[in-house]
């Protein structure tokens, strides 16, 4: 399991549409599942989203 906190870089203009987050030791052809929760500056969390992807 890999866990990471990523700052959205909201202070950059224009704002990026995509965040590129490397997955260490990911193996080509394997399928992975990412669970994502967005948290704003006040600590409000979004509902968890699950994303499945293949490297």
mmCIF entry with sequence, helices, sheets and N, C-alpha, C, O atoms, coordinates in Angstrom:
data_MODEL
# 
_entry.id   MODEL 
# 
_entity.id                         1 
_entity.type                       polymer 
_entity.pdbx_number_of_molecules   1 
# 
_entity_poly.entity_id                      1 
_entity_poly.type                           'polypeptide(L)' 
_entity_poly.nstd_linkage                   no 
_entity_poly.nstd_monomer                   no 
_entity_poly.pdbx_seq_one_letter_code       
;(UNK)(UNK)(UNK)(UNK)(UNK)(UNK)(UNK)(UNK)(UNK)(UNK)(UNK)(UNK)(UNK)(UNK)(UNK)(UNK)
(UNK)(UNK)(UNK)(UNK)(UNK)(UNK)(UNK)(UNK)(UNK)(UNK)(UNK)(UNK)(UNK)(UNK)(UNK)(UNK)
(UNK)(UNK)(UNK)(UNK)(UNK)(UNK)(UNK)(UNK)(UNK)(UNK)(UNK)(UNK)(UNK)(UNK)(UNK)(UNK)
(UNK)(UNK)(UNK)(UNK)(UNK)(UNK)(UNK)
;
_entity_poly.pdbx_seq_one_letter_code_can   XXXXXXXXXXXXXXXXXXXXXXXXXXXXXXXXXXXXXXXXXXXXXXXXXXXXXXX 
_entity_poly.pdbx_strand_id                 A 
# 
loop_
_entity_poly_seq.entity_id 
_entity_poly_seq.num 
_entity_poly_seq.mon_id 
_entity_poly_seq.hetero 
1 1  UNK n 
1 2  UNK n 
1 3  UNK n 
1 4  UNK n 
1 5  UNK n 
1 6  UNK n 
1 7  UNK n 
1 8  UNK n 
1 9  UNK n 
1 10 UNK n 
1 11 UNK n 
1 12 UNK n 
1 13 UNK n 
1 14 UNK n 
1 15 UNK n 
1 16 UNK n 
1 17 UNK n 
1 18 UNK n 
1 19 UNK n 
1 20 UNK n 
1 21 UNK n 
1 22 UNK n 
1 23 UNK n 
1 24 UNK n 
1 25 UNK n 
1 26 UNK n 
1 27 UNK n 
1 28 UNK n 
1 29 UNK n 
1 30 UNK n 
1 31 UNK n 
1 32 UNK n 
1 33 UNK n 
1 34 UNK n 
1 35 UNK n 
1 36 UNK n 
1 37 UNK n 
1 38 UNK n 
1 39 UNK n 
1 40 UNK n 
1 41 UNK n 
1 42 UNK n 
1 43 UNK n 
1 44 UNK n 
1 45 UNK n 
1 46 UNK n 
1 47 UNK n 
1 48 UNK n 
1 49 UNK n 
1 50 UNK n 
1 51 UNK n 
1 52 UNK n 
1 53 UNK n 
1 54 UNK n 
1 55 UNK n 
# 
_struct_asym.id          A 
_struct_asym.entity_id   1 
# 
_struct_sheet.id               AA1 
_struct_sheet.type             ? 
_struct_sheet.number_strands   2 
_struct_sheet.details          ? 
# 
_struct_sheet_order.sheet_id     AA1 
_struct_sheet_order.range_id_1   1 
_struct_sheet_order.range_id_2   2 
_struct_sheet_order.offset       ? 
_struct_sheet_order.sense        anti-parallel 
# 
loop_
_struct_sheet_range.sheet_id 
_struct_sheet_range.id 
_struct_sheet_range.beg_label_comp_id 
_struct_sheet_range.beg_label_asym_id 
_struct_sheet_range.beg_label_seq_id 
_struct_sheet_range.pdbx_beg_PDB_ins_code 
_struct_sheet_range.end_label_comp_id 
_struct_sheet_range.end_label_asym_id 
_struct_sheet_range.end_label_seq_id 
_struct_sheet_range.pdbx_end_PDB_ins_code 
_struct_sheet_range.beg_auth_comp_id 
_struct_sheet_range.beg_auth_asym_id 
_struct_sheet_range.beg_auth_seq_id 
_struct_sheet_range.end_auth_comp_id 
_struct_sheet_range.end_auth_asym_id 
_struct_sheet_range.end_auth_seq_id 
AA1 1 UNK A 31 ? UNK A 36 ? UNK A 31 UNK A 36 
AA1 2 UNK A 49 ? UNK A 54 ? UNK A 49 UNK A 54 
# 
loop_
_atom_site.group_PDB 
_atom_site.id 
_atom_site.type_symbol 
_atom_site.label_atom_id 
_atom_site.label_alt_id 
_atom_site.label_comp_id 
_atom_site.label_asym_id 
_atom_site.label_entity_id 
_atom_site.label_seq_id 
_atom_site.pdbx_PDB_ins_code 
_atom_site.Cartn_x 
_atom_site.Cartn_y 
_atom_site.Cartn_z 
_atom_site.occupancy 
_atom_site.B_iso_or_equiv 
_atom_site.pdbx_formal_charge 
_atom_site.auth_seq_id 
_atom_site.auth_comp_id 
_atom_site.auth_asym_id 
_atom_site.auth_atom_id 
_atom_site.pdbx_PDB_model_num 
ATOM 1   N N  . UNK A 1 1  ? 0.849   -1.178 0.000   1.00 0.00 ? 1  UNK A N  1 
ATOM 2   C CA . UNK A 1 1  ? 0.000   0.000  0.000   1.00 0.00 ? 1  UNK A CA 1 
ATOM 3   C C  . UNK A 1 1  ? 0.893   1.240  0.000   1.00 0.00 ? 1  UNK A C  1 
ATOM 4   O O  . UNK A 1 1  ? 1.876   1.311  0.738   1.00 0.00 ? 1  UNK A O  1 
ATOM 5   N N  . UNK A 1 2  ? 0.544   2.195  -0.824  1.00 0.00 ? 2  UNK A N  1 
ATOM 6   C CA . UNK A 1 2  ? 1.257   3.464  -0.899  1.00 0.00 ? 2  UNK A CA 1 
ATOM 7   C C  . UNK A 1 2  ? 0.265   4.555  -0.523  1.00 0.00 ? 2  UNK A C  1 
ATOM 8   O O  . UNK A 1 2  ? -0.873  4.554  -0.991  1.00 0.00 ? 2  UNK A O  1 
ATOM 9   N N  . UNK A 1 3  ? 0.692   5.475  0.314   1.00 0.00 ? 3  UNK A N  1 
ATOM 10  C CA . UNK A 1 3  ? -0.167  6.587  0.711   1.00 0.00 ? 3  UNK A CA 1 
ATOM 11  C C  . UNK A 1 3  ? 0.579   7.883  0.431   1.00 0.00 ? 3  UNK A C  1 
ATOM 12  O O  . UNK A 1 3  ? 1.786   7.978  0.658   1.00 0.00 ? 3  UNK A O  1 
ATOM 13  N N  . UNK A 1 4  ? -0.147  8.879  -0.063  1.00 0.00 ? 4  UNK A N  1 
ATOM 14  C CA . UNK A 1 4  ? 0.502   10.131 -0.402  1.00 0.00 ? 4  UNK A CA 1 
ATOM 15  C C  . UNK A 1 4  ? -0.470  11.287 -0.231  1.00 0.00 ? 4  UNK A C  1 
ATOM 16  O O  . UNK A 1 4  ? -1.661  11.158 -0.515  1.00 0.00 ? 4  UNK A O  1 
ATOM 17  N N  . UNK A 1 5  ? 0.046   12.414 0.233   1.00 0.00 ? 5  UNK A N  1 
ATOM 18  C CA . UNK A 1 5  ? -0.724  13.654 0.266   1.00 0.00 ? 5  UNK A CA 1 
ATOM 19  C C  . UNK A 1 5  ? -0.130  14.556 -0.803  1.00 0.00 ? 5  UNK A C  1 
ATOM 20  O O  . UNK A 1 5  ? 1.086   14.738 -0.871  1.00 0.00 ? 5  UNK A O  1 
ATOM 21  N N  . UNK A 1 6  ? -1.002  15.122 -1.641  1.00 0.00 ? 6  UNK A N  1 
ATOM 22  C CA . UNK A 1 6  ? -0.545  15.928 -2.769  1.00 0.00 ? 6  UNK A CA 1 
ATOM 23  C C  . UNK A 1 6  ? -1.214  17.289 -2.723  1.00 0.00 ? 6  UNK A C  1 
ATOM 24  O O  . UNK A 1 6  ? -2.439  17.386 -2.651  1.00 0.00 ? 6  UNK A O  1 
ATOM 25  N N  . UNK A 1 7  ? -0.412  18.331 -2.764  1.00 0.00 ? 7  UNK A N  1 
ATOM 26  C CA . UNK A 1 7  ? -0.936  19.691 -2.829  1.00 0.00 ? 7  UNK A CA 1 
ATOM 27  C C  . UNK A 1 7  ? -1.391  19.968 -4.255  1.00 0.00 ? 7  UNK A C  1 
ATOM 28  O O  . UNK A 1 7  ? -0.699  19.612 -5.209  1.00 0.00 ? 7  UNK A O  1 
ATOM 29  N N  . UNK A 1 8  ? -2.531  20.590 -4.402  1.00 0.00 ? 8  UNK A N  1 
ATOM 30  C CA . UNK A 1 8  ? -3.113  20.789 -5.729  1.00 0.00 ? 8  UNK A CA 1 
ATOM 31  C C  . UNK A 1 8  ? -2.431  21.863 -6.555  1.00 0.00 ? 8  UNK A C  1 
ATOM 32  O O  . UNK A 1 8  ? -2.759  22.021 -7.731  1.00 0.00 ? 8  UNK A O  1 
ATOM 33  N N  . UNK A 1 9  ? -1.503  22.601 -5.989  1.00 0.00 ? 9  UNK A N  1 
ATOM 34  C CA . UNK A 1 9  ? -0.855  23.706 -6.699  1.00 0.00 ? 9  UNK A CA 1 
ATOM 35  C C  . UNK A 1 9  ? -1.869  24.748 -7.166  1.00 0.00 ? 9  UNK A C  1 
ATOM 36  O O  . UNK A 1 9  ? -1.742  25.305 -8.256  1.00 0.00 ? 9  UNK A O  1 
ATOM 37  N N  . UNK A 1 10 ? -2.889  25.007 -6.321  1.00 0.00 ? 10 UNK A N  1 
ATOM 38  C CA . UNK A 1 10 ? -3.952  25.936 -6.682  1.00 0.00 ? 10 UNK A CA 1 
ATOM 39  C C  . UNK A 1 10 ? -3.454  27.355 -6.896  1.00 0.00 ? 10 UNK A C  1 
ATOM 40  O O  . UNK A 1 10 ? -4.140  28.175 -7.507  1.00 0.00 ? 10 UNK A O  1 
ATOM 41  N N  . UNK A 1 11 ? -2.270  27.643 -6.397  1.00 0.00 ? 11 UNK A N  1 
ATOM 42  C CA . UNK A 1 11 ? -1.744  29.002 -6.504  1.00 0.00 ? 11 UNK A CA 1 
ATOM 43  C C  . UNK A 1 11 ? -1.058  29.248 -7.841  1.00 0.00 ? 11 UNK A C  1 
ATOM 44  O O  . UNK A 1 11 ? -0.663  30.380 -8.118  1.00 0.00 ? 11 UNK A O  1 
ATOM 45  N N  . UNK A 1 12 ? -0.902  28.219 -8.683  1.00 0.00 ? 12 UNK A N  1 
ATOM 46  C CA . UNK A 1 12 ? -0.342  28.404 -10.020 1.00 0.00 ? 12 UNK A CA 1 
ATOM 47  C C  . UNK A 1 12 ? -1.438  28.844 -10.975 1.00 0.00 ? 12 UNK A C  1 
ATOM 48  O O  . UNK A 1 12 ? -2.574  28.376 -10.894 1.00 0.00 ? 12 UNK A O  1 
ATOM 49  N N  . UNK A 1 13 ? -1.089  29.740 -11.872 1.00 0.00 ? 13 UNK A N  1 
ATOM 50  C CA . UNK A 1 13 ? -2.044  30.166 -12.898 1.00 0.00 ? 13 UNK A CA 1 
ATOM 51  C C  . UNK A 1 13 ? -1.433  29.920 -14.257 1.00 0.00 ? 13 UNK A C  1 
ATOM 52  O O  . UNK A 1 13 ? -0.283  30.307 -14.463 1.00 0.00 ? 13 UNK A O  1 
ATOM 53  N N  . UNK A 1 14 ? -2.110  29.315 -15.180 1.00 0.00 ? 14 UNK A N  1 
ATOM 54  C CA . UNK A 1 14 ? -3.422  28.704 -14.994 1.00 0.00 ? 14 UNK A CA 1 
ATOM 55  C C  . UNK A 1 14 ? -3.327  27.450 -14.133 1.00 0.00 ? 14 UNK A C  1 
ATOM 56  O O  . UNK A 1 14 ? -2.270  26.826 -14.040 1.00 0.00 ? 14 UNK A O  1 
ATOM 57  N N  . UNK A 1 15 ? -4.436  27.091 -13.510 1.00 0.00 ? 15 UNK A N  1 
ATOM 58  C CA . UNK A 1 15 ? -4.464  25.904 -12.653 1.00 0.00 ? 15 UNK A CA 1 
ATOM 59  C C  . UNK A 1 15 ? -4.284  24.649 -13.491 1.00 0.00 ? 15 UNK A C  1 
ATOM 60  O O  . UNK A 1 15 ? -4.845  24.548 -14.582 1.00 0.00 ? 15 UNK A O  1 
ATOM 61  N N  . UNK A 1 16 ? -3.511  23.694 -12.996 1.00 0.00 ? 16 UNK A N  1 
ATOM 62  C CA . UNK A 1 16 ? -3.342  22.452 -13.754 1.00 0.00 ? 16 UNK A CA 1 
ATOM 63  C C  . UNK A 1 16 ? -4.626  21.621 -13.744 1.00 0.00 ? 16 UNK A C  1 
ATOM 64  O O  . UNK A 1 16 ? -5.317  21.556 -12.727 1.00 0.00 ? 16 UNK A O  1 
ATOM 65  N N  . UNK A 1 17 ? -4.944  20.985 -14.876 1.00 0.00 ? 17 UNK A N  1 
ATOM 66  C CA . UNK A 1 17 ? -6.114  20.112 -14.966 1.00 0.00 ? 17 UNK A CA 1 
ATOM 67  C C  . UNK A 1 17 ? -5.786  18.691 -14.524 1.00 0.00 ? 17 UNK A C  1 
ATOM 68  O O  . UNK A 1 17 ? -6.679  17.922 -14.170 1.00 0.00 ? 17 UNK A O  1 
ATOM 69  N N  . UNK A 1 18 ? -4.509  18.352 -14.547 1.00 0.00 ? 18 UNK A N  1 
ATOM 70  C CA . UNK A 1 18 ? -4.079  16.989 -14.244 1.00 0.00 ? 18 UNK A CA 1 
ATOM 71  C C  . UNK A 1 18 ? -2.946  17.042 -13.232 1.00 0.00 ? 18 UNK A C  1 
ATOM 72  O O  . UNK A 1 18 ? -2.049  17.878 -13.334 1.00 0.00 ? 18 UNK A O  1 
ATOM 73  N N  . UNK A 1 19 ? -2.993  16.149 -12.260 1.00 0.00 ? 19 UNK A N  1 
ATOM 74  C CA . UNK A 1 19 ? -1.888  15.996 -11.322 1.00 0.00 ? 19 UNK A CA 1 
ATOM 75  C C  . UNK A 1 19 ? -1.186  14.687 -11.651 1.00 0.00 ? 19 UNK A C  1 
ATOM 76  O O  . UNK A 1 19 ? -1.816  13.630 -11.644 1.00 0.00 ? 19 UNK A O  1 
ATOM 77  N N  . UNK A 1 20 ? 0.092   14.743 -11.934 1.00 0.00 ? 20 UNK A N  1 
ATOM 78  C CA . UNK A 1 20 ? 0.876   13.548 -12.244 1.00 0.00 ? 20 UNK A CA 1 
ATOM 79  C C  . UNK A 1 20 ? 1.528   13.068 -10.959 1.00 0.00 ? 20 UNK A C  1 
ATOM 80  O O  . UNK A 1 20 ? 2.439   13.709 -10.435 1.00 0.00 ? 20 UNK A O  1 
ATOM 81  N N  . UNK A 1 21 ? 1.049   11.924 -10.452 1.00 0.00 ? 21 UNK A N  1 
ATOM 82  C CA . UNK A 1 21 ? 1.540   11.396 -9.185  1.00 0.00 ? 21 UNK A CA 1 
ATOM 83  C C  . UNK A 1 21 ? 2.202   10.050 -9.454  1.00 0.00 ? 21 UNK A C  1 
ATOM 84  O O  . UNK A 1 21 ? 1.511   9.077  -9.758  1.00 0.00 ? 21 UNK A O  1 
ATOM 85  N N  . UNK A 1 22 ? 3.530   9.977  -9.348  1.00 0.00 ? 22 UNK A N  1 
ATOM 86  C CA . UNK A 1 22 ? 4.226   8.726  -9.623  1.00 0.00 ? 22 UNK A CA 1 
ATOM 87  C C  . UNK A 1 22 ? 3.889   7.651  -8.588  1.00 0.00 ? 22 UNK A C  1 
ATOM 88  O O  . UNK A 1 22 ? 3.711   7.946  -7.406  1.00 0.00 ? 22 UNK A O  1 
ATOM 89  N N  . UNK A 1 23 ? 3.805   6.413  -9.044  1.00 0.00 ? 23 UNK A N  1 
ATOM 90  C CA . UNK A 1 23 ? 3.571   5.266  -8.159  1.00 0.00 ? 23 UNK A CA 1 
ATOM 91  C C  . UNK A 1 23 ? 4.870   4.473  -8.101  1.00 0.00 ? 23 UNK A C  1 
ATOM 92  O O  . UNK A 1 23 ? 5.245   3.826  -9.079  1.00 0.00 ? 23 UNK A O  1 
ATOM 93  N N  . UNK A 1 24 ? 5.562   4.517  -6.960  1.00 0.00 ? 24 UNK A N  1 
ATOM 94  C CA . UNK A 1 24 ? 6.844   3.807  -6.884  1.00 0.00 ? 24 UNK A CA 1 
ATOM 95  C C  . UNK A 1 24 ? 6.661   2.304  -7.042  1.00 0.00 ? 24 UNK A C  1 
ATOM 96  O O  . UNK A 1 24 ? 5.693   1.731  -6.542  1.00 0.00 ? 24 UNK A O  1 
ATOM 97  N N  . UNK A 1 25 ? 7.595   1.674  -7.738  1.00 0.00 ? 25 UNK A N  1 
ATOM 98  C CA . UNK A 1 25 ? 7.603   0.223  -7.936  1.00 0.00 ? 25 UNK A CA 1 
ATOM 99  C C  . UNK A 1 25 ? 6.395   -0.309 -8.692  1.00 0.00 ? 25 UNK A C  1 
ATOM 100 O O  . UNK A 1 25 ? 6.097   -1.499 -8.592  1.00 0.00 ? 25 UNK A O  1 
ATOM 101 N N  . UNK A 1 26 ? 5.693   0.527  -9.441  1.00 0.00 ? 26 UNK A N  1 
ATOM 102 C CA . UNK A 1 26 ? 4.564   0.054  -10.247 1.00 0.00 ? 26 UNK A CA 1 
ATOM 103 C C  . UNK A 1 26 ? 5.099   -0.822 -11.384 1.00 0.00 ? 26 UNK A C  1 
ATOM 104 O O  . UNK A 1 26 ? 6.111   -0.502 -12.008 1.00 0.00 ? 26 UNK A O  1 
ATOM 105 N N  . UNK A 1 27 ? 4.407   -1.921 -11.638 1.00 0.00 ? 27 UNK A N  1 
ATOM 106 C CA . UNK A 1 27 ? 4.831   -2.871 -12.656 1.00 0.00 ? 27 UNK A CA 1 
ATOM 107 C C  . UNK A 1 27 ? 3.950   -2.704 -13.888 1.00 0.00 ? 27 UNK A C  1 
ATOM 108 O O  . UNK A 1 27 ? 2.723   -2.697 -13.781 1.00 0.00 ? 27 UNK A O  1 
ATOM 109 N N  . UNK A 1 28 ? 4.576   -2.567 -15.058 1.00 0.00 ? 28 UNK A N  1 
ATOM 110 C CA . UNK A 1 28 ? 3.833   -2.415 -16.310 1.00 0.00 ? 28 UNK A CA 1 
ATOM 111 C C  . UNK A 1 28 ? 2.902   -3.603 -16.503 1.00 0.00 ? 28 UNK A C  1 
ATOM 112 O O  . UNK A 1 28 ? 3.306   -4.751 -16.320 1.00 0.00 ? 28 UNK A O  1 
ATOM 113 N N  . UNK A 1 29 ? 1.654   -3.326 -16.873 1.00 0.00 ? 29 UNK A N  1 
ATOM 114 C CA . UNK A 1 29 ? 0.663   -4.363 -17.123 1.00 0.00 ? 29 UNK A CA 1 
ATOM 115 C C  . UNK A 1 29 ? -0.176  -4.713 -15.908 1.00 0.00 ? 29 UNK A C  1 
ATOM 116 O O  . UNK A 1 29 ? -1.208  -5.370 -16.048 1.00 0.00 ? 29 UNK A O  1 
ATOM 117 N N  . UNK A 1 30 ? 0.238   -4.292 -14.719 1.00 0.00 ? 30 UNK A N  1 
ATOM 118 C CA . UNK A 1 30 ? -0.545  -4.562 -13.509 1.00 0.00 ? 30 UNK A CA 1 
ATOM 119 C C  . UNK A 1 30 ? -1.671  -3.550 -13.370 1.00 0.00 ? 30 UNK A C  1 
ATOM 120 O O  . UNK A 1 30 ? -1.553  -2.407 -13.811 1.00 0.00 ? 30 UNK A O  1 
ATOM 121 N N  . UNK A 1 31 ? -2.763  -3.982 -12.753 1.00 0.00 ? 31 UNK A N  1 
ATOM 122 C CA . UNK A 1 31 ? -3.893  -3.104 -12.479 1.00 0.00 ? 31 UNK A CA 1 
ATOM 123 C C  . UNK A 1 31 ? -3.807  -2.641 -11.037 1.00 0.00 ? 31 UNK A C  1 
ATOM 124 O O  . UNK A 1 31 ? -3.515  -3.428 -10.136 1.00 0.00 ? 31 UNK A O  1 
ATOM 125 N N  . UNK A 1 32 ? -4.067  -1.349 -10.824 1.00 0.00 ? 32 UNK A N  1 
ATOM 126 C CA . UNK A 1 32 ? -3.979  -0.750 -9.499  1.00 0.00 ? 32 UNK A CA 1 
ATOM 127 C C  . UNK A 1 32 ? -5.278  -0.034 -9.174  1.00 0.00 ? 32 UNK A C  1 
ATOM 128 O O  . UNK A 1 32 ? -6.043  0.328  -10.068 1.00 0.00 ? 32 UNK A O  1 
ATOM 129 N N  . UNK A 1 33 ? -5.518  0.167  -7.886  1.00 0.00 ? 33 UNK A N  1 
ATOM 130 C CA . UNK A 1 33 ? -6.696  0.886  -7.423  1.00 0.00 ? 33 UNK A CA 1 
ATOM 131 C C  . UNK A 1 33 ? -6.226  2.052  -6.565  1.00 0.00 ? 33 UNK A C  1 
ATOM 132 O O  . UNK A 1 33 ? -5.401  1.885  -5.666  1.00 0.00 ? 33 UNK A O  1 
ATOM 133 N N  . UNK A 1 34 ? -6.759  3.230  -6.851  1.00 0.00 ? 34 UNK A N  1 
ATOM 134 C CA . UNK A 1 34 ? -6.423  4.422  -6.067  1.00 0.00 ? 34 UNK A CA 1 
ATOM 135 C C  . UNK A 1 34 ? -7.696  4.932  -5.402  1.00 0.00 ? 34 UNK A C  1 
ATOM 136 O O  . UNK A 1 34 ? -8.743  5.033  -6.042  1.00 0.00 ? 34 UNK A O  1 
ATOM 137 N N  . UNK A 1 35 ? -7.600  5.248  -4.132  1.00 0.00 ? 35 UNK A N  1 
ATOM 138 C CA . UNK A 1 35 ? -8.710  5.864  -3.410  1.00 0.00 ? 35 UNK A CA 1 
ATOM 139 C C  . UNK A 1 35 ? -8.321  7.314  -3.164  1.00 0.00 ? 35 UNK A C  1 
ATOM 140 O O  . UNK A 1 35 ? -7.252  7.598  -2.623  1.00 0.00 ? 35 UNK A O  1 
ATOM 141 N N  . UNK A 1 36 ? -9.202  8.232  -3.566  1.00 0.00 ? 36 UNK A N  1 
ATOM 142 C CA . UNK A 1 36 ? -8.883  9.653  -3.532  1.00 0.00 ? 36 UNK A CA 1 
ATOM 143 C C  . UNK A 1 36 ? -9.921  10.401 -2.705  1.00 0.00 ? 36 UNK A C  1 
ATOM 144 O O  . UNK A 1 36 ? -11.126 10.220 -2.879  1.00 0.00 ? 36 UNK A O  1 
ATOM 145 N N  . UNK A 1 37 ? -9.426  11.247 -1.800  1.00 0.00 ? 37 UNK A N  1 
ATOM 146 C CA . UNK A 1 37 ? -10.282 12.137 -1.018  1.00 0.00 ? 37 UNK A CA 1 
ATOM 147 C C  . UNK A 1 37 ? -9.682  13.536 -1.139  1.00 0.00 ? 37 UNK A C  1 
ATOM 148 O O  . UNK A 1 37 ? -8.504  13.738 -0.846  1.00 0.00 ? 37 UNK A O  1 
ATOM 149 N N  . UNK A 1 38 ? -10.485 14.490 -1.568  1.00 0.00 ? 38 UNK A N  1 
ATOM 150 C CA . UNK A 1 38 ? -10.025 15.877 -1.652  1.00 0.00 ? 38 UNK A CA 1 
ATOM 151 C C  . UNK A 1 38 ? -10.362 16.571 -0.333  1.00 0.00 ? 38 UNK A C  1 
ATOM 152 O O  . UNK A 1 38 ? -11.460 16.413 0.201   1.00 0.00 ? 38 UNK A O  1 
ATOM 153 N N  . UNK A 1 39 ? -9.411  17.333 0.179   1.00 0.00 ? 39 UNK A N  1 
ATOM 154 C CA . UNK A 1 39 ? -9.617  18.072 1.435   1.00 0.00 ? 39 UNK A CA 1 
ATOM 155 C C  . UNK A 1 39 ? -9.251  19.530 1.179   1.00 0.00 ? 39 UNK A C  1 
ATOM 156 O O  . UNK A 1 39 ? -8.169  19.828 0.674   1.00 0.00 ? 39 UNK A O  1 
ATOM 157 N N  . UNK A 1 40 ? -10.163 20.436 1.532   1.00 0.00 ? 40 UNK A N  1 
ATOM 158 C CA . UNK A 1 40 ? -9.873  21.849 1.307   1.00 0.00 ? 40 UNK A CA 1 
ATOM 159 C C  . UNK A 1 40 ? -9.103  22.442 2.489   1.00 0.00 ? 40 UNK A C  1 
ATOM 160 O O  . UNK A 1 40 ? -8.804  21.745 3.459   1.00 0.00 ? 40 UNK A O  1 
ATOM 161 N N  . UNK A 1 41 ? -8.788  23.728 2.395   1.00 0.00 ? 41 UNK A N  1 
ATOM 162 C CA . UNK A 1 41 ? -7.973  24.395 3.408   1.00 0.00 ? 41 UNK A CA 1 
ATOM 163 C C  . UNK A 1 41 ? -8.646  24.434 4.781   1.00 0.00 ? 41 UNK A C  1 
ATOM 164 O O  . UNK A 1 41 ? -7.981  24.663 5.792   1.00 0.00 ? 41 UNK A O  1 
ATOM 165 N N  . UNK A 1 42 ? -9.959  24.212 4.819   1.00 0.00 ? 42 UNK A N  1 
ATOM 166 C CA . UNK A 1 42 ? -10.689 24.227 6.077   1.00 0.00 ? 42 UNK A CA 1 
ATOM 167 C C  . UNK A 1 42 ? -10.860 22.829 6.675   1.00 0.00 ? 42 UNK A C  1 
ATOM 168 O O  . UNK A 1 42 ? -11.460 22.675 7.739   1.00 0.00 ? 42 UNK A O  1 
ATOM 169 N N  . UNK A 1 43 ? -10.329 21.807 5.984   1.00 0.00 ? 43 UNK A N  1 
ATOM 170 C CA . UNK A 1 43 ? -10.439 20.441 6.480   1.00 0.00 ? 43 UNK A CA 1 
ATOM 171 C C  . UNK A 1 43 ? -11.682 19.702 6.021   1.00 0.00 ? 43 UNK A C  1 
ATOM 172 O O  . UNK A 1 43 ? -11.920 18.572 6.445   1.00 0.00 ? 43 UNK A O  1 
ATOM 173 N N  . UNK A 1 44 ? -12.485 20.330 5.153   1.00 0.00 ? 44 UNK A N  1 
ATOM 174 C CA . UNK A 1 44 ? -13.676 19.662 4.618   1.00 0.00 ? 44 UNK A CA 1 
ATOM 175 C C  . UNK A 1 44 ? -13.251 18.616 3.601   1.00 0.00 ? 44 UNK A C  1 
ATOM 176 O O  . UNK A 1 44 ? -12.507 18.922 2.670   1.00 0.00 ? 44 UNK A O  1 
ATOM 177 N N  . UNK A 1 45 ? -13.719 17.380 3.771   1.00 0.00 ? 45 UNK A N  1 
ATOM 178 C CA . UNK A 1 45 ? -13.329 16.279 2.884   1.00 0.00 ? 45 UNK A CA 1 
ATOM 179 C C  . UNK A 1 45 ? -14.464 15.916 1.933   1.00 0.00 ? 45 UNK A C  1 
ATOM 180 O O  . UNK A 1 45 ? -15.640 15.941 2.297   1.00 0.00 ? 45 UNK A O  1 
ATOM 181 N N  . UNK A 1 46 ? -14.078 15.577 0.702   1.00 0.00 ? 46 UNK A N  1 
ATOM 182 C CA . UNK A 1 46 ? -15.049 15.101 -0.275  1.00 0.00 ? 46 UNK A CA 1 
ATOM 183 C C  . UNK A 1 46 ? -15.333 13.626 -0.005  1.00 0.00 ? 46 UNK A C  1 
ATOM 184 O O  . UNK A 1 46 ? -14.591 12.979 0.734   1.00 0.00 ? 46 UNK A O  1 
ATOM 185 N N  . UNK A 1 47 ? -16.403 13.089 -0.598  1.00 0.00 ? 47 UNK A N  1 
ATOM 186 C CA . UNK A 1 47 ? -16.602 11.644 -0.523  1.00 0.00 ? 47 UNK A CA 1 
ATOM 187 C C  . UNK A 1 47 ? -15.429 10.937 -1.215  1.00 0.00 ? 47 UNK A C  1 
ATOM 188 O O  . UNK A 1 47 ? -14.873 11.462 -2.180  1.00 0.00 ? 47 UNK A O  1 
ATOM 189 N N  . UNK A 1 48 ? -15.061 9.776  -0.736  1.00 0.00 ? 48 UNK A N  1 
ATOM 190 C CA . UNK A 1 48 ? -13.968 9.014  -1.319  1.00 0.00 ? 48 UNK A CA 1 
ATOM 191 C C  . UNK A 1 48 ? -14.363 8.502  -2.700  1.00 0.00 ? 48 UNK A C  1 
ATOM 192 O O  . UNK A 1 48 ? -15.465 7.989  -2.892  1.00 0.00 ? 48 UNK A O  1 
ATOM 193 N N  . UNK A 1 49 ? -13.464 8.646  -3.646  1.00 0.00 ? 49 UNK A N  1 
ATOM 194 C CA . UNK A 1 49 ? -13.628 8.098  -5.000  1.00 0.00 ? 49 UNK A CA 1 
ATOM 195 C C  . UNK A 1 49 ? -12.596 7.019  -5.209  1.00 0.00 ? 49 UNK A C  1 
ATOM 196 O O  . UNK A 1 49 ? -11.454 7.162  -4.772  1.00 0.00 ? 49 UNK A O  1 
ATOM 197 N N  . UNK A 1 50 ? -12.973 5.940  -5.867  1.00 0.00 ? 50 UNK A N  1 
ATOM 198 C CA . UNK A 1 50 ? -12.047 4.868  -6.174  1.00 0.00 ? 50 UNK A CA 1 
ATOM 199 C C  . UNK A 1 50 ? -11.816 4.847  -7.677  1.00 0.00 ? 50 UNK A C  1 
ATOM 200 O O  . UNK A 1 50 ? -12.765 4.845  -8.461  1.00 0.00 ? 50 UNK A O  1 
ATOM 201 N N  . UNK A 1 51 ? -10.551 4.832  -8.068  1.00 0.00 ? 51 UNK A N  1 
ATOM 202 C CA . UNK A 1 51 ? -10.158 4.820  -9.477  1.00 0.00 ? 51 UNK A CA 1 
ATOM 203 C C  . UNK A 1 51 ? -9.321  3.572  -9.731  1.00 0.00 ? 51 UNK A C  1 
ATOM 204 O O  . UNK A 1 51 ? -8.435  3.239  -8.944  1.00 0.00 ? 51 UNK A O  1 
ATOM 205 N N  . UNK A 1 52 ? -9.602  2.894  -10.817 1.00 0.00 ? 52 UNK A N  1 
ATOM 206 C CA . UNK A 1 52 ? -8.810  1.726  -11.204 1.00 0.00 ? 52 UNK A CA 1 
ATOM 207 C C  . UNK A 1 52 ? -8.043  2.085  -12.465 1.00 0.00 ? 52 UNK A C  1 
ATOM 208 O O  . UNK A 1 52 ? -8.601  2.668  -13.395 1.00 0.00 ? 52 UNK A O  1 
ATOM 209 N N  . UNK A 1 53 ? -6.755  1.734  -12.496 1.00 0.00 ? 53 UNK A N  1 
ATOM 210 C CA . UNK A 1 53 ? -5.940  2.041  -13.671 1.00 0.00 ? 53 UNK A CA 1 
ATOM 211 C C  . UNK A 1 53 ? -4.901  0.955  -13.881 1.00 0.00 ? 53 UNK A C  1 
ATOM 212 O O  . UNK A 1 53 ? -4.533  0.232  -12.955 1.00 0.00 ? 53 UNK A O  1 
ATOM 213 N N  . UNK A 1 54 ? -4.439  0.856  -15.113 1.00 0.00 ? 54 UNK A N  1 
ATOM 214 C CA . UNK A 1 54 ? -3.387  -0.090 -15.470 1.00 0.00 ? 54 UNK A CA 1 
ATOM 215 C C  . UNK A 1 54 ? -2.170  0.714  -15.905 1.00 0.00 ? 54 UNK A C  1 
ATOM 216 O O  . UNK A 1 54 ? -2.278  1.662  -16.682 1.00 0.00 ? 54 UNK A O  1 
ATOM 217 N N  . UNK A 1 55 ? -1.023  0.321  -15.395 1.00 0.00 ? 55 UNK A N  1 
ATOM 218 C CA . UNK A 1 55 ? 0.203   1.022  -15.780 1.00 0.00 ? 55 UNK A CA 1 
ATOM 219 C C  . UNK A 1 55 ? 0.702   0.468  -17.082 1.00 0.00 ? 55 UNK A C  1 
ATOM 220 O O  . UNK A 1 55 ? 1.728   0.918  -17.592 1.00 0.00 ? 55 UNK A O  1 
# 
